[in-house]
Amino acid sequence: MLFEEEIKEADEKLHKKGYYVSNMVEPYDNLYEVYDKNSNVIIDYLTVMQLIQLSRMINQIP
């Protein structure tokens, strides 16, 4: 799968900060959603690059 390692890395970074990544379902199965620990959707309809950028930004927050 294209970008598999990048997605895994972004998922791990977000998980360390208490967020969870989910792949959306058809017809948006190439997009992602991010949830908090209470299963609230924080942001959705993210492309792979947006997910990676979000994980990098959140990872910089102490």
C-alpha positions in Angstrom: 0.0 0.0 0.0 1.3 3.4 -0.9 2.3 5.6 2.1 1.8 2.6 4.5 4.9 3.5 6.6 4.0 7.2 6.7 0.4 6.4 7.8 1.7 4.1 10.5 4.1 6.7 11.8 1.4 9.4 11.8 -1.0 7.0 13.7 1.7 6.3 16.3 2.4 10.0 16.9 -1.3 10.8 17.3 -1.9 7.8 19.5 0.9 8.9 21.9 -1.0 12.2 22.3 -4.3 10.4 22.9 -5.8 10.5 19.4 -6.9 7.6 17.2 -6.9 7.4 13.4 -9.5 5.6 11.4 -9.8 5.1 7.7 -13.2 6.3 6.4 -15.5 4.0 4.5 -16.7 3.9 0.9 -16.8 6.2 -1.1 -14.2 8.0 1.0 -11.9 5.1 1.8 -8.8 7.0 0.8 -9.5 9.6 3.6 -9.0 9.5 7.3 -10.7 10.6 10.5 -9.1 11.5 13.9 -10.9 10.8 17.2 -10.2 11.7 20.8 -10.2 9.3 23.7 -14.0 9.8 24.1 -14.7 8.8 20.4 -15.5 12.3 19.4 -14.4 13.1 15.8 -11.8 15.9 16.0 -11.3 16.2 12.3 -12.3 14.2 9.2 -11.8 14.0 5.5 -8.0 14.1 5.8 -5.8 13.0 2.9 -2.7 11.1 3.7 -0.5 14.2 3.5 -2.9 16.1 5.8 -2.8 13.3 8.3 1.0 13.3 8.3 1.1 17.1 8.7 -1.4 17.0 11.5 0.6 14.3 13.3 3.7 16.4 13.0 2.0 19.5 14.4 0.4 17.7 17.3 3.6 15.9 18.1 5.3 19.3 18.7 2.9 20.2 21.4 4.4 19.5 24.8 
